[in-house]
Amino acid sequence: MFWRGKQETESSVVRLLAAQLRRDIAFGILAPDTRLKIDDLRTRYGGSAHSFREALTLLAGEGLVESQAQRGFRVASATGADLEDIQRMRARIEALGLEWSLAHADATWEAGLVAARHALSRAVEAVRGDAAGEALFWDEAAAGFHAMLVSNCRSPRLIAFQERLALESRRFRLAALIEGRVDHDAEEAMRGRVLDAVLARDVGAATAHLSQLFQPAAGAGEDRPQKPAITGGPS
């Protein structure tokens, strides 16, 4: 029992450290291509060297951190080409997941999707008035809506891949938000079309509208580093 308790505590510490690093990468506090030295991270965040190696390995699996042979870890790059690749993949994967979800559509899934859409609309209204303060709330609500679209697809692997791509795109979304490059009206209108098509069980229209949500960013693939999203972050 003692050993199991110790393992559970270490696992909790790793998850906490990973969450802190994930947030700071998303906000640009840990900039793209930054080398992540264990000693520096321990000074900044606390925690053991072992816990940080485990946390960084976890983030590497999410595509936010890259492991370099004999050179440790660094924050993954964030160029326009990276964004284009992520958005193209999200468009295909989420459209496929939505198609499969619609094949098994039921009232419970539809109710969950309506609720997620409502939560996102509330978050959009909040972030319009306070972009920096409500950024995470907005991002999490958007992630929840997109996750719900594919949640009924009955493919754990597709769901896991969609979640990873959403995490990889987070830095770009937050940067666009803070720089005023998010067209909330256009996105809200398109999400409304997606939901209407889902409720009408129109697979073609639902997947087409969903894919269009990724088009503006997918077309902006200049191979240049993205600006940090936010110079500070929530404490």
Backbone hydrogen bonds, N-H to C=O, Kabsch-Sander energy under -0.5 kcal/mol:
donor,donor_aa,acceptor,acceptor_aa,energy
5,G,1,M,-2.3
6,K,2,F,-2.2
7,Q,3,W,-2.3
8,E,4,R,-2.3
9,T,5,G,-2.0
10,E,6,K,-2.4
11,S,7,Q,-2.4
12,S,8,E,-2.0
13,V,9,T,-2.1
14,V,10,E,-2.3
15,R,11,S,-2.2
16,L,12,S,-2.2
17,L,13,V,-2.7
18,A,14,V,-2.6
19,A,15,R,-2.1
20,Q,16,L,-2.1
21,L,17,L,-2.6
22,R,18,A,-2.8
23,R,19,A,-2.2
24,D,20,Q,-2.2
25,I,21,L,-2.3
26,A,22,R,-2.2
27,F,23,R,-2.2
28,G,25,I,-1.0
29,I,24,D,-1.5
30,L,24,D,-1.9
31,A,29,I,-0.8
33,D,75,V,-1.4
34,T,31,A,-1.8
36,L,73,F,-2.7
37,K,35,R,-0.9
41,L,37,K,-2.5
42,R,38,I,-2.4
43,T,39,D,-1.9
44,R,40,D,-1.9
45,Y,41,L,-3.0
46,G,41,L,-0.6
46,G,42,R,-1.7
52,F,48,S,-2.0
53,R,49,A,-2.2
54,E,50,H,-2.2
55,A,51,S,-2.4
56,L,52,F,-2.8
57,T,53,R,-2.1
58,L,54,E,-2.0
59,L,55,A,-2.2
60,A,56,L,-2.1
61,G,57,T,-1.6
62,E,58,L,-0.7
63,G,60,A,-1.1
64,L,59,L,-1.9
65,V,59,L,-1.0
66,E,74,R,-3.1
68,Q,66,E,-0.5
68,Q,72,G,-3.7
69,A,67,S,-0.5
71,R,68,Q,-2.3
72,G,68,Q,-1.0
73,F,36,L,-0.6
74,R,66,E,-1.9
75,V,34,T,-2.6
76,A,64,L,-2.5
80,G,222,E,-0.8
80,G,224,R,-1.3
83,L,79,T,-2.2
84,E,80,G,-2.4
85,D,81,A,-2.1
86,I,82,D,-2.5
87,Q,83,L,-2.8
88,R,84,E,-2.3
89,M,85,D,-2.1
90,R,86,I,-2.7
91,A,87,Q,-2.4
92,R,88,R,-1.7
93,I,89,M,-3.0
94,E,90,R,-2.7
95,A,91,A,-1.4
96,L,92,R,-2.2
97,G,93,I,-2.7
98,L,94,E,-2.5
99,E,95,A,-2.3
100,W,96,L,-2.4
101,S,97,G,-2.3
102,L,98,L,-2.6
103,A,99,E,-1.2
104,H,100,W,-0.7
104,H,101,S,-1.0
105,A,102,L,-1.3
110,E,106,D,-2.2
111,A,107,A,-2.5
112,G,108,T,-2.1
113,L,109,W,-2.2
114,V,110,E,-2.4
115,A,111,A,-2.3
116,A,112,G,-2.2
117,R,113,L,-2.3
118,H,114,V,-2.1
119,A,115,A,-2.4
120,L,116,A,-2.1
121,S,117,R,-2.1
122,R,118,H,-2.1
123,A,119,A,-2.0
124,V,120,L,-2.5
125,E,121,S,-1.9
126,A,122,R,-1.9
127,V,123,A,-2.6
128,R,124,V,-1.6
129,G,125,E,-0.8
129,G,126,A,-0.6
130,D,126,A,-1.1
134,E,130,D,-2.3
135,A,132,A,-0.7
138,W,134,E,-2.6
139,D,135,A,-2.7
140,E,136,L,-2.9
141,A,137,F,-1.9
142,A,138,W,-2.4
143,A,139,D,-2.6
144,G,140,E,-2.2
145,F,141,A,-2.0
146,H,142,A,-2.2
147,A,143,A,-2.4
148,M,144,G,-2.1
149,L,145,F,-1.6
150,V,146,H,-1.0
151,S,147,A,-0.8
153,C,150,V,-1.8
159,I,155,S,-2.3
160,A,156,P,-2.3
161,F,157,R,-2.3
162,Q,158,L,-2.7
163,E,159,I,-2.1
164,R,160,A,-2.0
165,L,161,F,-2.5
166,A,162,Q,-2.2
167,L,163,E,-2.1
168,E,164,R,-2.3
169,S,165,L,-1.7
170,R,166,A,-0.6
170,R,167,L,-0.8
173,R,169,S,-2.1
174,L,170,R,-2.6
175,A,171,R,-2.1
176,A,172,F,-2.5
177,L,173,R,-2.3
178,I,174,L,-2.5
179,E,175,A,-2.1
180,G,177,L,-1.5
181,R,176,A,-3.3
182,V,176,A,-0.6
183,D,181,R,-0.6
184,H,182,V,-1.3
187,E,183,D,-2.3
188,E,184,H,-2.9
189,A,185,D,-2.2
190,M,186,A,-2.2
191,R,187,E,-2.7
192,G,188,E,-2.1
193,R,189,A,-1.8
194,V,190,M,-2.3
195,L,191,R,-2.6
196,D,192,G,-2.5
197,A,193,R,-2.3
198,V,194,V,-2.3
199,L,195,L,-2.7
200,A,196,D,-1.5
201,R,198,V,-1.6
202,D,197,A,-2.9
203,V,201,R,-1.0
206,A,202,D,-2.5
207,T,203,V,-2.5
208,A,204,G,-1.9
209,H,205,A,-2.6
210,L,206,A,-2.0
211,S,207,T,-2.3
212,Q,208,A,-1.5
213,L,209,H,-0.9
213,L,210,L,-1.0
214,F,211,S,-1.3
215,Q,212,Q,-1.2
218,A,214,F,-1.7
219,G,215,Q,-1.5
220,A,217,A,-1.7
222,E,220,A,-1.1
224,R,222,E,-2.1
226,Q,78,A,-2.4
230,I,27,F,-2.6
